Amino acid sequence: MVAACFALPLTALAQDKMSAQQSKMATCNKEAAGKNLKGDERKAFMSACLSAKKPSQQDKMTTCNKEAGDKKLQGDARKKFMSDCLSA
């Protein structure tokens, strides 16, 4: 009975971690499909994509600012774009 009390939270934790990995896999698959990668190129891309670390918030801010500038966004459009970009 005691073992069951500890097993349930561990199972839930494993499912949360798995769904994060599955989400990452889905995102990487979409990117690979969008780039029409096949064979070894796809394998290399998927490996790099799945092992990639999340960019820091500062890196995200720099990237999003550059994209917003490149798109010449201003005012509310820029605010919305930045919000969406930083939350991605």
N, CA, C and O atoms as a CHARMM CRD file, in Angstrom:
* protein
*
  352
    1    1 MET  N      0.82300  -1.19300   0.00000 PROA 1      0.00000
    2    1 MET  CA     0.00000   0.00000   0.00000 PROA 1      0.00000
    3    1 MET  C      0.86700   1.25800   0.00000 PROA 1      0.00000
    4    1 MET  O      0.57100   2.22300  -0.70400 PROA 1      0.00000
    5    2 VAL  N      1.93300   1.24100   0.78800 PROA 2      0.00000
    6    2 VAL  CA     2.84000   2.38200   0.82200 PROA 2      0.00000
    7    2 VAL  C      3.48800   2.57100  -0.54900 PROA 2      0.00000
    8    2 VAL  O      3.63500   3.69900  -1.01800 PROA 2      0.00000
    9    3 ALA  N      3.87100   1.48000  -1.18100 PROA 3      0.00000
   10    3 ALA  CA     4.49200   1.55900  -2.50400 PROA 3      0.00000
   11    3 ALA  C      3.54800   2.18500  -3.51700 PROA 3      0.00000
   12    3 ALA  O      3.98500   2.93600  -4.38900 PROA 3      0.00000
   13    4 ALA  N      2.26500   1.88600  -3.41300 PROA 4      0.00000
   14    4 ALA  CA     1.28000   2.45100  -4.33300 PROA 4      0.00000
   15    4 ALA  C      1.18400   3.95500  -4.16600 PROA 4      0.00000
   16    4 ALA  O      0.97000   4.67000  -5.14500 PROA 4      0.00000
   17    5 CYS  N      1.33800   4.44800  -2.94900 PROA 5      0.00000
   18    5 CYS  CA     1.27900   5.89200  -2.69200 PROA 5      0.00000
   19    5 CYS  C      2.42500   6.61700  -3.37800 PROA 5      0.00000
   20    5 CYS  O      2.26000   7.74700  -3.83700 PROA 5      0.00000
   21    6 PHE  N      3.59100   5.97200  -3.45000 PROA 6      0.00000
   22    6 PHE  CA     4.74300   6.59500  -4.09000 PROA 6      0.00000
   23    6 PHE  C      4.74200   6.39100  -5.60100 PROA 6      0.00000
   24    6 PHE  O      5.25400   7.23700  -6.33400 PROA 6      0.00000
   25    7 ALA  N      4.19100   5.30800  -6.06800 PROA 7      0.00000
   26    7 ALA  CA     4.20100   4.98400  -7.49200 PROA 7      0.00000
   27    7 ALA  C      3.31100   5.91800  -8.29700 PROA 7      0.00000
   28    7 ALA  O      3.66700   6.28700  -9.41600 PROA 7      0.00000
   29    8 LEU  N      2.17300   6.30400  -7.75900 PROA 8      0.00000
   30    8 LEU  CA     1.24200   7.15400  -8.48900 PROA 8      0.00000
   31    8 LEU  C      1.85100   8.50300  -8.85100 PROA 8      0.00000
   32    8 LEU  O      1.76700   8.89400 -10.01500 PROA 8      0.00000
   33    9 PRO  N      2.46700   9.24600  -7.90600 PROA 9      0.00000
   34    9 PRO  CA     3.07700  10.52400  -8.29700 PROA 9      0.00000
   35    9 PRO  C      4.21300  10.35100  -9.30000 PROA 9      0.00000
   36    9 PRO  O      4.39100  11.19700 -10.17600 PROA 9      0.00000
   37   10 LEU  N      4.97800   9.27800  -9.18700 PROA 10     0.00000
   38   10 LEU  CA     6.06200   9.05100 -10.13900 PROA 10     0.00000
   39   10 LEU  C      5.52200   8.79300 -11.53700 PROA 10     0.00000
   40   10 LEU  O      6.11100   9.23700 -12.52300 PROA 10     0.00000
   41   11 THR  N      4.41800   8.08600 -11.62900 PROA 11     0.00000
   42   11 THR  CA     3.79000   7.82100 -12.91900 PROA 11     0.00000
   43   11 THR  C      3.30900   9.12100 -13.54600 PROA 11     0.00000
   44   11 THR  O      3.50100   9.34000 -14.74300 PROA 11     0.00000
   45   12 ALA  N      2.69000   9.98100 -12.75500 PROA 12     0.00000
   46   12 ALA  CA     2.20600  11.26900 -13.26100 PROA 12     0.00000
   47   12 ALA  C      3.36900  12.12500 -13.73300 PROA 12     0.00000
   48   12 ALA  O      3.27100  12.79400 -14.76200 PROA 12     0.00000
   49   13 LEU  N      4.47200  12.11000 -12.98700 PROA 13     0.00000
   50   13 LEU  CA     5.65000  12.88000 -13.36800 PROA 13     0.00000
   51   13 LEU  C      6.21700  12.36600 -14.68700 PROA 13     0.00000
   52   13 LEU  O      6.59400  13.16400 -15.54600 PROA 13     0.00000
   53   14 ALA  N      6.28300  11.07700 -14.85900 PROA 14     0.00000
   54   14 ALA  CA     6.79100  10.48900 -16.09900 PROA 14     0.00000
   55   14 ALA  C      5.90800  10.86700 -17.28000 PROA 14     0.00000
   56   14 ALA  O      6.41700  11.11200 -18.37400 PROA 14     0.00000
   57   15 GLN  N      4.58900  10.91900 -17.07900 PROA 15     0.00000
   58   15 GLN  CA     3.68000  11.29000 -18.16400 PROA 15     0.00000
   59   15 GLN  C      3.87900  12.74700 -18.55500 PROA 15     0.00000
   60   15 GLN  O      3.84100  13.06800 -19.74200 PROA 15     0.00000
   61   16 ASP  N      4.09300  13.64800 -17.58100 PROA 16     0.00000
   62   16 ASP  CA     4.33600  15.05100 -17.88800 PROA 16     0.00000
   63   16 ASP  C      5.60900  15.20000 -18.70600 PROA 16     0.00000
   64   16 ASP  O      5.64400  15.94400 -19.68600 PROA 16     0.00000
   65   17 LYS  N      6.64400  14.49400 -18.30400 PROA 17     0.00000
   66   17 LYS  CA     7.90800  14.57700 -19.01700 PROA 17     0.00000
   67   17 LYS  C      7.76900  13.99900 -20.41800 PROA 17     0.00000
   68   17 LYS  O      8.32900  14.53800 -21.37300 PROA 17     0.00000
   69   18 MET  N      7.03600  12.92200 -20.54200 PROA 18     0.00000
   70   18 MET  CA     6.84400  12.29600 -21.84300 PROA 18     0.00000
   71   18 MET  C      6.08700  13.23900 -22.76900 PROA 18     0.00000
   72   18 MET  O      6.44300  13.35500 -23.94200 PROA 18     0.00000
   73   19 SER  N      5.07100  13.90300 -22.28500 PROA 19     0.00000
   74   19 SER  CA     4.30500  14.78100 -23.15700 PROA 19     0.00000
   75   19 SER  C      5.13900  15.98800 -23.58800 PROA 19     0.00000
   76   19 SER  O      4.92800  16.50800 -24.68300 PROA 19     0.00000
   77   20 ALA  N      6.06500  16.44100 -22.77100 PROA 20     0.00000
   78   20 ALA  CA     6.95900  17.52500 -23.18000 PROA 20     0.00000
   79   20 ALA  C      7.86900  17.03400 -24.30800 PROA 20     0.00000
   80   20 ALA  O      8.10100  17.75000 -25.28200 PROA 20     0.00000
   81   21 GLN  N      8.37900  15.81400 -24.16900 PROA 21     0.00000
   82   21 GLN  CA     9.22800  15.23300 -25.21100 PROA 21     0.00000
   83   21 GLN  C      8.42200  14.99700 -26.48400 PROA 21     0.00000
   84   21 GLN  O      8.91300  15.23500 -27.58700 PROA 21     0.00000
   85   22 GLN  N      7.18900  14.53000 -26.33200 PROA 22     0.00000
   86   22 GLN  CA     6.33700  14.29900 -27.49500 PROA 22     0.00000
   87   22 GLN  C      6.03500  15.61800 -28.19600 PROA 22     0.00000
   88   22 GLN  O      5.99000  15.67700 -29.42400 PROA 22     0.00000
   89   23 SER  N      5.83100  16.66400 -27.42300 PROA 23     0.00000
   90   23 SER  CA     5.57500  17.98500 -27.99500 PROA 23     0.00000
   91   23 SER  C      6.78700  18.45500 -28.79700 PROA 23     0.00000
   92   23 SER  O      6.65000  18.98100 -29.90200 PROA 23     0.00000
   93   24 LYS  N      7.97000  18.25900 -28.22700 PROA 24     0.00000
   94   24 LYS  CA     9.19600  18.64800 -28.91100 PROA 24     0.00000
   95   24 LYS  C      9.36100  17.84500 -30.20200 PROA 24     0.00000
   96   24 LYS  O      9.76400  18.38400 -31.23300 PROA 24     0.00000
   97   25 MET  N      9.04500  16.55100 -30.13000 PROA 25     0.00000
   98   25 MET  CA     9.14100  15.67600 -31.30200 PROA 25     0.00000
   99   25 MET  C      8.19700  16.15600 -32.40200 PROA 25     0.00000
  100   25 MET  O      8.57300  16.19400 -33.57300 PROA 25     0.00000
  101   26 ALA  N      6.97900  16.52100 -32.02800 PROA 26     0.00000
  102   26 ALA  CA     6.00100  17.00100 -33.00600 PROA 26     0.00000
  103   26 ALA  C      6.48700  18.28800 -33.66400 PROA 26     0.00000
  104   26 ALA  O      6.36400  18.45600 -34.87700 PROA 26     0.00000
  105   27 THR  N      7.03700  19.19400 -32.86300 PROA 27     0.00000
  106   27 THR  CA     7.53900  20.46000 -33.39600 PROA 27     0.00000
  107   27 THR  C      8.69400  20.21600 -34.36500 PROA 27     0.00000
  108   27 THR  O      8.73300  20.79200 -35.45300 PROA 27     0.00000
  109   28 CYS  N      9.62600  19.36500 -33.96700 PROA 28     0.00000
  110   28 CYS  CA    10.76600  19.05700 -34.83200 PROA 28     0.00000
  111   28 CYS  C     10.31100  18.37300 -36.12000 PROA 28     0.00000
  112   28 CYS  O     10.84300  18.65500 -37.19400 PROA 28     0.00000
  113   29 ASN  N      9.33000  17.47800 -36.01800 PROA 29     0.00000
  114   29 ASN  CA     8.78800  16.80600 -37.20700 PROA 29     0.00000
  115   29 ASN  C      8.18100  17.80800 -38.17700 PROA 29     0.00000
  116   29 ASN  O      8.38200  17.70700 -39.38800 PROA 29     0.00000
  117   30 LYS  N      7.43100  18.78400 -37.64300 PROA 30     0.00000
  118   30 LYS  CA     6.82000  19.80400 -38.50500 PROA 30     0.00000
  119   30 LYS  C      7.89100  20.61400 -39.22100 PROA 30     0.00000
  120   30 LYS  O      7.77900  20.88800 -40.41600 PROA 30     0.00000
  121   31 GLU  N      8.93800  20.99800 -38.47600 PROA 31     0.00000
  122   31 GLU  CA    10.01900  21.77300 -39.08600 PROA 31     0.00000
  123   31 GLU  C     10.72300  20.96500 -40.17900 PROA 31     0.00000
  124   31 GLU  O     11.01500  21.48900 -41.25400 PROA 31     0.00000
  125   32 ALA  N     10.99100  19.69900 -39.90000 PROA 32     0.00000
  126   32 ALA  CA    11.66400  18.84100 -40.88500 PROA 32     0.00000
  127   32 ALA  C     10.79800  18.67000 -42.12900 PROA 32     0.00000
  128   32 ALA  O     11.30500  18.69700 -43.25100 PROA 32     0.00000
  129   33 ALA  N      9.49400  18.49500 -41.93200 PROA 33     0.00000
  130   33 ALA  CA     8.57900  18.34800 -43.06600 PROA 33     0.00000
  131   33 ALA  C      8.52600  19.64000 -43.87500 PROA 33     0.00000
  132   33 ALA  O      8.49100  19.60700 -45.10500 PROA 33     0.00000
  133   34 GLY  N      8.52100  20.77500 -43.18300 PROA 34     0.00000
  134   34 GLY  CA     8.48800  22.07100 -43.85600 PROA 34     0.00000
  135   34 GLY  C      9.72400  22.32000 -44.70100 PROA 34     0.00000
  136   34 GLY  O      9.67000  23.03900 -45.69900 PROA 34     0.00000
  137   35 LYS  N     10.83800  21.72300 -44.29800 PROA 35     0.00000
  138   35 LYS  CA    12.09100  21.87800 -45.03700 PROA 35     0.00000
  139   35 LYS  C     12.29900  20.75300 -46.04900 PROA 35     0.00000
  140   35 LYS  O     13.33300  20.69600 -46.71500 PROA 35     0.00000
  141   36 ASN  N     11.31300  19.85700 -46.16300 PROA 36     0.00000
  142   36 ASN  CA    11.37600  18.71400 -47.08400 PROA 36     0.00000
  143   36 ASN  C     12.65500  17.89400 -46.91700 PROA 36     0.00000
  144   36 ASN  O     13.27200  17.49500 -47.90500 PROA 36     0.00000
  145   37 LEU  N     13.05100  17.64500 -45.67400 PROA 37     0.00000
  146   37 LEU  CA    14.25700  16.86800 -45.40600 PROA 37     0.00000
  147   37 LEU  C     13.96600  15.38000 -45.51000 PROA 37     0.00000
  148   37 LEU  O     12.90600  14.91200 -45.09500 PROA 37     0.00000
  149   38 LYS  N     14.91000  14.64800 -46.06300 PROA 38     0.00000
  150   38 LYS  CA    14.77100  13.20000 -46.24100 PROA 38     0.00000
  151   38 LYS  C     16.06300  12.50900 -45.82000 PROA 38     0.00000
  152   38 LYS  O     17.13000  13.12200 -45.81000 PROA 38     0.00000
  153   39 GLY  N     15.95900  11.24600 -45.47800 PROA 39     0.00000
  154   39 GLY  CA    17.12200  10.40300 -45.21000 PROA 39     0.00000
  155   39 GLY  C     18.03900  10.92200 -44.12000 PROA 39     0.00000
  156   39 GLY  O     17.59500  11.30900 -43.03900 PROA 39     0.00000
  157   40 ASP  N     19.34700  10.92300 -44.43200 PROA 40     0.00000
  158   40 ASP  CA    20.35700  11.31500 -43.45000 PROA 40     0.00000
  159   40 ASP  C     20.22500  12.77300 -43.02800 PROA 40     0.00000
  160   40 ASP  O     20.48800  13.11600 -41.87600 PROA 40     0.00000
  161   41 GLU  N     19.81300  13.63800 -43.97000 PROA 41     0.00000
  162   41 GLU  CA    19.61400  15.04900 -43.61700 PROA 41     0.00000
  163   41 GLU  C     18.54200  15.18000 -42.54200 PROA 41     0.00000
  164   41 GLU  O     18.69700  15.93200 -41.58000 PROA 41     0.00000
  165   42 ARG  N     17.45000  14.43800 -42.72100 PROA 42     0.00000
  166   42 ARG  CA    16.35300  14.47500 -41.74700 PROA 42     0.00000
  167   42 ARG  C     16.81000  13.93600 -40.39000 PROA 42     0.00000
  168   42 ARG  O     16.50300  14.51500 -39.34800 PROA 42     0.00000
  169   43 LYS  N     17.54800  12.82000 -40.41300 PROA 43     0.00000
  170   43 LYS  CA    18.04400  12.23300 -39.16400 PROA 43     0.00000
  171   43 LYS  C     18.92800  13.22900 -38.41800 PROA 43     0.00000
  172   43 LYS  O     18.79200  13.40100 -37.20600 PROA 43     0.00000
  173   44 ALA  N     19.83000  13.88100 -39.14200 PROA 44     0.00000
  174   44 ALA  CA    20.73700  14.84900 -38.52400 PROA 44     0.00000
  175   44 ALA  C     19.95300  16.03200 -37.96200 PROA 44     0.00000
  176   44 ALA  O     20.22500  16.49600 -36.85400 PROA 44     0.00000
  177   45 PHE  N     18.98000  16.51800 -38.73300 PROA 45     0.00000
  178   45 PHE  CA    18.16400  17.63900 -38.27500 PROA 45     0.00000
  179   45 PHE  C     17.38200  17.26600 -37.02600 PROA 45     0.00000
  180   45 PHE  O     17.36200  18.01900 -36.05200 PROA 45     0.00000
  181   46 MET  N     16.73400  16.09700 -37.05400 PROA 46     0.00000
  182   46 MET  CA    15.92600  15.65300 -35.91200 PROA 46     0.00000
  183   46 MET  C     16.79200  15.49000 -34.66600 PROA 46     0.00000
  184   46 MET  O     16.38100  15.86600 -33.56800 PROA 46     0.00000
  185   47 SER  N     17.97100  14.93700 -34.83100 PROA 47     0.00000
  186   47 SER  CA    18.88000  14.75900 -33.69800 PROA 47     0.00000
  187   47 SER  C     19.25100  16.11000 -33.09000 PROA 47     0.00000
  188   47 SER  O     19.20500  16.28600 -31.87300 PROA 47     0.00000
  189   48 ALA  N     19.61700  17.05700 -33.94800 PROA 48     0.00000
  190   48 ALA  CA    19.98700  18.38800 -33.46500 PROA 48     0.00000
  191   48 ALA  C     18.79100  19.09700 -32.84300 PROA 48     0.00000
  192   48 ALA  O     18.91800  19.73700 -31.79900 PROA 48     0.00000
  193   49 CYS  N     17.64300  18.98500 -33.47600 PROA 49     0.00000
  194   49 CYS  CA    16.43300  19.65000 -32.99700 PROA 49     0.00000
  195   49 CYS  C     16.00900  19.10800 -31.63400 PROA 49     0.00000
  196   49 CYS  O     15.68500  19.88100 -30.73200 PROA 49     0.00000
  197   50 LEU  N     16.00900  17.80200 -31.48300 PROA 50     0.00000
  198   50 LEU  CA    15.55700  17.18600 -30.23600 PROA 50     0.00000
  199   50 LEU  C     16.53700  17.39400 -29.09000 PROA 50     0.00000
  200   50 LEU  O     16.13400  17.37900 -27.92700 PROA 50     0.00000
  201   51 SER  N     17.80600  17.58800 -29.39700 PROA 51     0.00000
  202   51 SER  CA    18.78800  17.78800 -28.33400 PROA 51     0.00000
  203   51 SER  C     19.02700  19.26500 -28.04100 PROA 51     0.00000
  204   51 SER  O     19.73700  19.60400 -27.09400 PROA 51     0.00000
  205   52 ALA  N     18.44300  20.13300 -28.83900 PROA 52     0.00000
  206   52 ALA  CA    18.64500  21.57100 -28.66500 PROA 52     0.00000
  207   52 ALA  C     18.06300  22.05300 -27.34200 PROA 52     0.00000
  208   52 ALA  O     16.98900  21.63300 -26.91300 PROA 52     0.00000
  209   53 LYS  N     18.80800  22.94100 -26.72200 PROA 53     0.00000
  210   53 LYS  CA    18.33000  23.54000 -25.47900 PROA 53     0.00000
  211   53 LYS  C     17.45400  24.73500 -25.82400 PROA 53     0.00000
  212   53 LYS  O     17.61200  25.36200 -26.87100 PROA 53     0.00000
  213   54 LYS  N     16.53500  25.03400 -24.92700 PROA 54     0.00000
  214   54 LYS  CA    15.67100  26.18700 -25.13900 PROA 54     0.00000
  215   54 LYS  C     16.51900  27.45800 -25.06200 PROA 54     0.00000
  216   54 LYS  O     17.41400  27.55200 -24.22100 PROA 54     0.00000
  217   55 PRO  N     16.24900  28.42300 -25.92000 PROA 55     0.00000
  218   55 PRO  CA    17.00700  29.67100 -25.85000 PROA 55     0.00000
  219   55 PRO  C     16.65800  30.42900 -24.57300 PROA 55     0.00000
  220   55 PRO  O     15.54100  30.33900 -24.06400 PROA 55     0.00000
  221   56 SER  N     17.63100  31.17500 -24.06900 PROA 56     0.00000
  222   56 SER  CA    17.37600  31.96900 -22.87100 PROA 56     0.00000
  223   56 SER  C     16.38300  33.07900 -23.21500 PROA 56     0.00000
  224   56 SER  O     16.17400  33.39100 -24.38800 PROA 56     0.00000
  225   57 GLN  N     15.78100  33.66500 -22.20100 PROA 57     0.00000
  226   57 GLN  CA    14.81300  34.73100 -22.41600 PROA 57     0.00000
  227   57 GLN  C     15.47800  35.91300 -23.12300 PROA 57     0.00000
  228   57 GLN  O     14.85900  36.56800 -23.96100 PROA 57     0.00000
  229   58 GLN  N     16.73700  36.18100 -22.78300 PROA 58     0.00000
  230   58 GLN  CA    17.45800  37.28500 -23.41900 PROA 58     0.00000
  231   58 GLN  C     17.67800  36.98800 -24.90600 PROA 58     0.00000
  232   58 GLN  O     17.53600  37.87700 -25.74600 PROA 58     0.00000
  233   59 ASP  N     18.02100  35.75300 -25.22400 PROA 59     0.00000
  234   59 ASP  CA    18.19500  35.37400 -26.63000 PROA 59     0.00000
  235   59 ASP  C     16.87800  35.49700 -27.39100 PROA 59     0.00000
  236   59 ASP  O     16.85000  35.96400 -28.53000 PROA 59     0.00000
  237   60 LYS  N     15.78800  35.07300 -26.75100 PROA 60     0.00000
  238   60 LYS  CA    14.46800  35.19700 -27.37700 PROA 60     0.00000
  239   60 LYS  C     14.15200  36.66000 -27.65900 PROA 60     0.00000
  240   60 LYS  O     13.67500  37.00700 -28.73900 PROA 60     0.00000
  241   61 MET  N     14.42400  37.52000 -26.66800 PROA 61     0.00000
  242   61 MET  CA    14.12500  38.94500 -26.81500 PROA 61     0.00000
  243   61 MET  C     14.90500  39.53200 -27.99000 PROA 61     0.00000
  244   61 MET  O     14.35900  40.28900 -28.79200 PROA 61     0.00000
  245   62 THR  N     16.17600  39.17800 -28.08000 PROA 62     0.00000
  246   62 THR  CA    17.01300  39.67400 -29.17400 PROA 62     0.00000
  247   62 THR  C     16.46900  39.21400 -30.52600 PROA 62     0.00000
  248   62 THR  O     16.34500  40.01100 -31.45500 PROA 62     0.00000
  249   63 THR  N     16.14900  37.93500 -30.62700 PROA 63     0.00000
  250   63 THR  CA    15.63500  37.37600 -31.87700 PROA 63     0.00000
  251   63 THR  C     14.29200  37.99400 -32.24900 PROA 63     0.00000
  252   63 THR  O     14.08000  38.38000 -33.39800 PROA 63     0.00000
  253   64 CYS  N     13.38900  38.08900 -31.28000 PROA 64     0.00000
  254   64 CYS  CA    12.05800  38.64600 -31.54800 PROA 64     0.00000
  255   64 CYS  C     12.14900  40.11700 -31.94800 PROA 64     0.00000
  256   64 CYS  O     11.44800  40.55900 -32.85800 PROA 64     0.00000
  257   65 ASN  N     13.01100  40.87300 -31.26900 PROA 65     0.00000
  258   65 ASN  CA    13.20100  42.28300 -31.61600 PROA 65     0.00000
  259   65 ASN  C     13.70200  42.43100 -33.04400 PROA 65     0.00000
  260   65 ASN  O     13.23300  43.29100 -33.78900 PROA 65     0.00000
  261   66 LYS  N     14.65800  41.58700 -33.42300 PROA 66     0.00000
  262   66 LYS  CA    15.19600  41.65100 -34.78400 PROA 66     0.00000
  263   66 LYS  C     14.10800  41.33600 -35.80600 PROA 66     0.00000
  264   66 LYS  O     13.97700  42.03300 -36.81300 PROA 66     0.00000
  265   67 GLU  N     13.32600  40.28300 -35.54700 PROA 67     0.00000
  266   67 GLU  CA    12.25100  39.92100 -36.47200 PROA 67     0.00000
  267   67 GLU  C     11.21800  41.03700 -36.57800 PROA 67     0.00000
  268   67 GLU  O     10.75500  41.35200 -37.67400 PROA 67     0.00000
  269   68 ALA  N     10.85600  41.63300 -35.44700 PROA 68     0.00000
  270   68 ALA  CA     9.87700  42.72300 -35.46300 PROA 68     0.00000
  271   68 ALA  C     10.42100  43.91300 -36.25000 PROA 68     0.00000
  272   68 ALA  O      9.68500  44.56600 -36.98900 PROA 68     0.00000
  273   69 GLY  N     11.71400  44.18800 -36.08600 PROA 69     0.00000
  274   69 GLY  CA    12.34900  45.27600 -36.83000 PROA 69     0.00000
  275   69 GLY  C     12.39400  44.98100 -38.32000 PROA 69     0.00000
  276   69 GLY  O     12.12800  45.85600 -39.14300 PROA 69     0.00000
  277   70 ASP  N     12.73400  43.74100 -38.66100 PROA 70     0.00000
  278   70 ASP  CA    12.78500  43.34300 -40.07100 PROA 70     0.00000
  279   70 ASP  C     11.41800  43.46900 -40.73400 PROA 70     0.00000
  280   70 ASP  O     11.31500  43.81000 -41.91300 PROA 70     0.00000
  281   71 LYS  N     10.36800  43.18900 -39.95800 PROA 71     0.00000
  282   71 LYS  CA     8.99900  43.27800 -40.47700 PROA 71     0.00000
  283   71 LYS  C      8.43700  44.69300 -40.37600 PROA 71     0.00000
  284   71 LYS  O      7.31600  44.96000 -40.80700 PROA 71     0.00000
  285   72 LYS  N      9.23400  45.59800 -39.79800 PROA 72     0.00000
  286   72 LYS  CA     8.84400  47.00800 -39.63300 PROA 72     0.00000
  287   72 LYS  C      7.51700  47.15300 -38.88800 PROA 72     0.00000
  288   72 LYS  O      6.66700  47.96600 -39.25400 PROA 72     0.00000
  289   73 LEU  N      7.35700  46.34700 -37.83700 PROA 73     0.00000
  290   73 LEU  CA     6.13500  46.39900 -37.03200 PROA 73     0.00000
  291   73 LEU  C      6.21700  47.55100 -36.04100 PROA 73     0.00000
  292   73 LEU  O      7.28000  47.85100 -35.49700 PROA 73     0.00000
  293   74 GLN  N      5.06700  48.19100 -35.81600 PROA 74     0.00000
  294   74 GLN  CA     4.99200  49.29800 -34.86000 PROA 74     0.00000
  295   74 GLN  C      3.69100  49.21800 -34.08800 PROA 74     0.00000
  296   74 GLN  O      2.73200  48.57800 -34.51800 PROA 74     0.00000
  297   75 GLY  N      3.67300  49.87500 -32.94700 PROA 75     0.00000
  298   75 GLY  CA     2.44500  49.98400 -32.16000 PROA 75     0.00000
  299   75 GLY  C      1.89900  48.64900 -31.69000 PROA 75     0.00000
  300   75 GLY  O      2.64000  47.76900 -31.25200 PROA 75     0.00000
  301   76 ASP  N      0.56800  48.52100 -31.79500 PROA 76     0.00000
  302   76 ASP  CA    -0.11400  47.31900 -31.31100 PROA 76     0.00000
  303   76 ASP  C      0.32500  46.05700 -32.05500 PROA 76     0.00000
  304   76 ASP  O      0.40700  44.98200 -31.46000 PROA 76     0.00000
  305   77 ALA  N      0.60300  46.18600 -33.34000 PROA 77     0.00000
  306   77 ALA  CA     1.03700  45.02000 -34.11800 PROA 77     0.00000
  307   77 ALA  C      2.37000  44.49800 -33.57900 PROA 77     0.00000
  308   77 ALA  O      2.58000  43.28900 -33.47900 PROA 77     0.00000
  309   78 ARG  N      3.26800  45.42600 -33.23300 PROA 78     0.00000
  310   78 ARG  CA     4.56800  45.02500 -32.67400 PROA 78     0.00000
  311   78 ARG  C      4.38300  44.38600 -31.30100 PROA 78     0.00000
  312   78 ARG  O      5.00300  43.36500 -31.00100 PROA 78     0.00000
  313   79 LYS  N      3.53300  44.98300 -30.46800 PROA 79     0.00000
  314   79 LYS  CA     3.28400  44.43600 -29.12700 PROA 79     0.00000
  315   79 LYS  C      2.74100  43.01800 -29.22000 PROA 79     0.00000
  316   79 LYS  O      3.18500  42.13100 -28.49100 PROA 79     0.00000
  317   80 LYS  N      1.78400  42.80000 -30.11000 PROA 80     0.00000
  318   80 LYS  CA     1.19200  41.46500 -30.26300 PROA 80     0.00000
  319   80 LYS  C      2.23500  40.47900 -30.77200 PROA 80     0.00000
  320   80 LYS  O      2.34700  39.36200 -30.26700 PROA 80     0.00000
  321   81 PHE  N      2.99700  40.90400 -31.77600 PROA 81     0.00000
  322   81 PHE  CA     4.03300  40.03100 -32.31600 PROA 81     0.00000
  323   81 PHE  C      5.04500  39.65700 -31.23800 PROA 81     0.00000
  324   81 PHE  O      5.40600  38.48800 -31.10500 PROA 81     0.00000
  325   82 MET  N      5.50400  40.64300 -30.46800 PROA 82     0.00000
  326   82 MET  CA     6.49300  40.38800 -29.41800 PROA 82     0.00000
  327   82 MET  C      5.92900  39.44200 -28.36300 PROA 82     0.00000
  328   82 MET  O      6.62400  38.53900 -27.89800 PROA 82     0.00000
  329   83 SER  N      4.68500  39.64900 -27.99300 PROA 83     0.00000
  330   83 SER  CA     4.05100  38.78700 -26.99800 PROA 83     0.00000
  331   83 SER  C      4.00000  37.34400 -27.49100 PROA 83     0.00000
  332   83 SER  O      4.36400  36.41600 -26.76900 PROA 83     0.00000
  333   84 ASP  N      3.54500  37.17000 -28.72500 PROA 84     0.00000
  334   84 ASP  CA     3.45200  35.82800 -29.30700 PROA 84     0.00000
  335   84 ASP  C      4.84000  35.20000 -29.45800 PROA 84     0.00000
  336   84 ASP  O      5.03900  34.02600 -29.14600 PROA 84     0.00000
  337   85 CYS  N      5.78000  35.98800 -29.93500 PROA 85     0.00000
  338   85 CYS  CA     7.13400  35.49700 -30.17900 PROA 85     0.00000
  339   85 CYS  C      7.81200  35.07700 -28.86900 PROA 85     0.00000
  340   85 CYS  O      8.44300  34.02200 -28.81300 PROA 85     0.00000
  341   86 LEU  N      7.68800  35.88200 -27.83300 PROA 86     0.00000
  342   86 LEU  CA     8.34700  35.58500 -26.56200 PROA 86     0.00000
  343   86 LEU  C      7.69900  34.42800 -25.82100 PROA 86     0.00000
  344   86 LEU  O      8.35100  33.76300 -25.01600 PROA 86     0.00000
  345   87 SER  N      6.42600  34.18400 -26.08500 PROA 87     0.00000
  346   87 SER  CA     5.75500  33.08600 -25.39500 PROA 87     0.00000
  347   87 SER  C      5.91900  31.75700 -26.12800 PROA 87     0.00000
  348   87 SER  O      5.56000  30.70600 -25.59800 PROA 87     0.00000
  349   88 ALA  N      6.45300  31.80200 -27.33100 PROA 88     0.00000
  350   88 ALA  CA     6.64400  30.56400 -28.11800 PROA 88     0.00000
  351   88 ALA  C      7.77000  29.72700 -27.57300 PROA 88     0.00000
  352   88 ALA  O      8.06300  28.66000 -28.11200 PROA 88     0.00000
